[in-house]
Amino acid sequence: MNETEETVWPTNWPEWVLHALNELEAAENEMVTERVPNDAPEWVKRIAVELVKLTVPTVKLSAIEKTGEITESGPQFLGKMIGHFEWLLENDNGLIKQLERAKEAFERFDQEMRRKLSKKAYARLQKEGEKYQPDVDRFFAVVEKMLVAKATAITAVKKLVDQQPWEEKKAFYDGYTPALDAAIFADDGHFQNEKLTSTTNIYVLLCIFWRVVKNKIPSITLLHAWLCRVLGAQQVGQVGRVKMICHRMRITLGPRGRPRKRK
């Protein structure tokens, strides 16, 4: 999904379905805009787009990216989308739980640093962290706003469905009900069907602390070490994995050297 373009839906779908889909997609695009500060590098925006895709139904991604077409009727497709959203928001291992885990990860990092560092060094770390706190607050505020927007969208669409002819209403729930059983997260918190899998937590960290990465980390080796300290070595994996992430997101580390003078 491109963050600046609406998906072109089949023109023979009912008008109410097209309206609902376009409204949902517009909300997703707005989340990308709000999540990225104006002075952030382009790779931060690329990561933000990947994170927003996590809120896009798997059925939508598979239908558009794998087959290039959608075989369900409009109401049935919308039903799958809303069912996916509802599972994503309300399941015991859904997005809200993932948000709680992210916050717990930062608390664990703080506790670890307090234990490892001297009082003076920890005080310096806290002072340094104050510079990045606005980015942390901004990220979680946007995610929480997105959760509210999704919940509001579900309520609005269901009210709209109740006003439709019986056949279209039935088609909607034919898609909606099975989607509630389509698991997105495994018990370990990793995504089962989404593209990002366990890389998600790394992307979240890079998106929040992009200033640290940009200004303080000059190499992939040091980036790998920093990620391991925050998330744990088992979750981050080998340094080659971090190298692949940097290549995919086109992340450049360290200041550019001066060009050589011609003799």
C-alpha positions in Angstrom: 0.0 0.0 0.0 1.3 3.4 -0.9 0.8 5.9 1.9 -0.2 8.7 -0.5 -2.6 6.8 -2.8 -6.0 5.3 -2.4 -6.5 1.7 -3.5 -8.6 1.4 -6.6 -11.5 -0.8 -5.6 -13.8 -2.6 -8.1 -16.3 -0.1 -9.5 -19.2 -2.5 -9.4 -19.1 -2.7 -5.6 -22.0 -0.9 -3.7 -21.4 2.7 -3.0 -21.6 2.3 0.8 -18.8 -0.3 0.7 -16.5 1.9 -1.3 -17.2 4.8 1.0 -16.3 2.7 4.1 -13.1 1.3 2.5 -11.9 4.7 1.4 -12.5 6.2 4.9 -10.6 3.3 6.5 -7.7 3.8 4.2 -7.6 7.6 4.7 -7.3 7.0 8.4 -4.3 4.7 7.8 -2.6 7.3 5.6 -3.1 9.9 8.3 -1.4 7.7 10.9 1.8 7.7 8.7 1.8 11.5 8.5 1.3 12.0 12.3 3.9 9.3 13.2 6.9 10.9 11.5 8.4 14.2 12.6 9.2 16.7 9.8 13.0 16.6 10.5 13.2 12.7 10.4 15.2 11.0 7.6 13.3 9.3 4.8 14.1 5.8 6.2 12.0 6.7 9.3 9.0 7.3 7.0 9.6 4.0 5.2 9.6 2.1 8.6 6.4 4.0 9.6 4.7 2.8 6.4 5.7 -0.8 7.2 4.3 -0.5 10.7 1.0 1.0 9.5 0.7 -2.1 7.2 0.3 -4.1 10.3 -3.2 -2.6 10.8 -4.2 -3.5 7.2 -6.0 -6.9 6.9 -4.0 -9.8 5.7 -6.8 -10.6 3.3 -6.3 -7.2 1.7 -2.6 -7.7 1.3 -2.9 -11.2 -0.1 -5.7 -10.2 -2.5 -4.0 -7.2 -4.0 -0.3 -8.2 -3.9 -0.5 -11.9 -4.7 -3.4 -12.2 -7.1 -3.8 -8.7 -8.3 -7.6 -9.0 -7.9 -10.3 -9.6 -5.3 -12.7 -12.5 -5.8 -15.1 -11.7 -2.9 -18.1 -9.4 -3.3 -17.7 -5.9 -1.8 -19.8 -6.5 1.3 -18.0 -9.8 2.0 -14.5 -8.3 1.5 -15.5 -5.4 3.9 -16.7 -7.9 6.4 -13.3 -9.7 6.3 -11.6 -6.4 6.8 -13.7 -5.4 9.8 -13.4 -8.8 11.3 -9.7 -8.6 11.0 -9.6 -5.2 12.7 -11.8 -6.4 15.5 -9.5 -9.4 16.2 -6.5 -7.1 16.0 -7.9 -4.8 18.6 -9.7 -7.0 21.0 -8.0 -10.4 21.0 -6.0 -11.3 24.2 -2.8 -11.3 22.1 -3.7 -8.5 19.8 -2.3 -5.0 19.1 -3.2 -3.6 22.5 -1.2 -6.4 24.2 1.7 -5.7 21.8 1.6 -2.1 22.9 1.8 -3.1 26.5 4.8 -5.4 25.7 6.6 -2.5 24.0 6.2 -0.3 27.1 7.4 -3.2 29.3 10.5 -3.5 27.1 11.4 0.1 27.7 10.9 -0.4 31.5 13.2 -3.4 31.4 15.8 -1.5 29.6 15.7 1.3 32.2 16.0 -1.2 35.0 18.9 -2.9 33.4 20.7 0.4 32.9 20.1 1.4 36.5 21.6 -1.9 37.6 24.6 -1.8 35.3 25.6 1.9 35.5 27.0 4.0 38.3 24.6 6.7 39.7 26.5 9.4 37.8 26.4 7.5 34.5 22.7 6.6 34.9 22.0 10.3 35.6 23.7 11.2 32.4 21.7 8.6 30.6 18.5 10.0 32.0 19.4 13.5 30.9 20.3 12.2 27.4 17.0 10.3 27.3 15.0 13.5 28.0 15.9 14.8 24.5 14.2 11.7 23.0 11.2 11.5 25.2 9.0 13.7 22.9 9.5 11.1 20.1 8.6 8.3 22.5 5.5 10.1 23.7 4.5 11.0 20.1 4.8 7.4 18.9 2.7 5.9 21.6 0.1 8.7 21.3 -0.2 8.0 17.6 -0.6 4.3 18.1 -3.3 4.8 20.8 -5.1 7.3 18.5 -5.0 4.7 15.8 -6.6 2.1 18.2 -9.4 4.5 19.0 -9.9 5.3 15.2 -10.1 1.6 14.4 -12.6 1.0 17.1 -14.7 3.9 16.0 -14.6 2.7 12.4 -15.8 -0.7 13.3 -18.8 0.8 15.1 -19.6 3.1 12.2 -19.4 0.3 9.6 -21.6 -2.1 11.6 -24.3 0.6 11.8 -24.0 1.2 8.1 -24.3 -2.6 7.4 -27.6 -2.7 9.4 -29.1 -0.2 6.9 -28.3 -2.3 3.8 -30.4 -4.9 1.9 -30.5 -8.4 3.5 -28.3 -10.0 0.8 -25.6 -7.5 1.2 -25.8 -7.7 5.0 -25.5 -11.5 4.8 -22.5 -11.2 2.5 -20.8 -8.9 5.0 -21.2 -11.3 7.9 -20.2 -14.2 5.7 -16.8 -12.5 5.5 -16.8 -11.0 9.0 -17.4 -14.2 11.1 -14.5 -16.3 9.7 -12.1 -13.4 10.0 -12.6 -13.4 13.8 -10.8 -16.8 13.9 -7.9 -15.8 11.6 -5.1 -15.5 14.1 -2.6 -12.7 13.5 -0.2 -13.1 16.4 1.3 -16.3 17.7 1.5 -17.0 21.5 5.1 -15.6 21.5 3.8 -12.2 20.2 5.3 -12.6 16.7 3.1 -12.1 13.7 2.0 -15.4 12.0 0.9 -14.1 8.6 2.2 -10.5 8.3 5.4 -9.7 6.3 7.3 -8.2 9.2 7.2 -11.2 11.6 9.6 -10.7 14.5 11.3 -7.8 12.9 8.3 -5.6 14.0 9.8 -4.8 17.5 13.1 -3.7 15.8 11.2 -1.4 13.5 9.2 0.0 16.4 12.5 0.8 18.2 14.1 2.4 15.1 11.0 4.5 14.5 10.9 5.8 18.0 14.6 6.3 18.6 15.6 7.4 15.1 17.5 10.4 16.5 19.7 8.0 18.6 20.4 5.9 15.4 21.1 9.0 13.3 23.3 10.9 15.7 24.9 8.3 18.0 25.3 5.1 16.1 28.0 5.1 13.4 28.0 1.5 12.3 25.8 -1.6 11.8 27.9 -3.5 14.4 27.1 -0.8 17.1 23.4 -0.7 16.0 23.2 -4.4 16.5 24.8 -4.2 19.9 22.3 -1.4 20.9 19.3 -3.3 19.7 20.5 -6.4 21.6 20.8 -4.4 24.8 17.2 -3.1 24.5 15.4 -6.1 23.0 17.6 -9.0 23.9 20.0 -10.9 21.7 17.6 -13.7 21.0 15.0 -11.4 19.5 17.4 -9.4 17.5 19.4 -12.2 16.0 22.7 -12.0 14.2 24.3 -8.9 13.0 23.6 -10.0 9.4 19.9 -9.6 10.1 20.3 -6.0 11.2 22.4 -5.4 8.0 19.5 -6.7 5.9 17.0 -4.4 7.7 19.3 -1.4 7.1 19.6 -2.4 3.4 15.9 -2.9 3.0 14.9 0.4 4.7 17.9 2.2 3.1 19.2 3.3 6.6 22.6 5.1 6.4 24.7 5.3 9.6 27.3 7.8 10.6 28.3 11.1 9.0 29.4 11.1 5.4 33.1 11.4 4.9 34.6 14.3 3.0 35.2 13.7 -0.7 38.8 13.0 -1.6 40.7 15.8 -3.2 41.8 15.3 -6.7 45.6 15.4 -7.1 
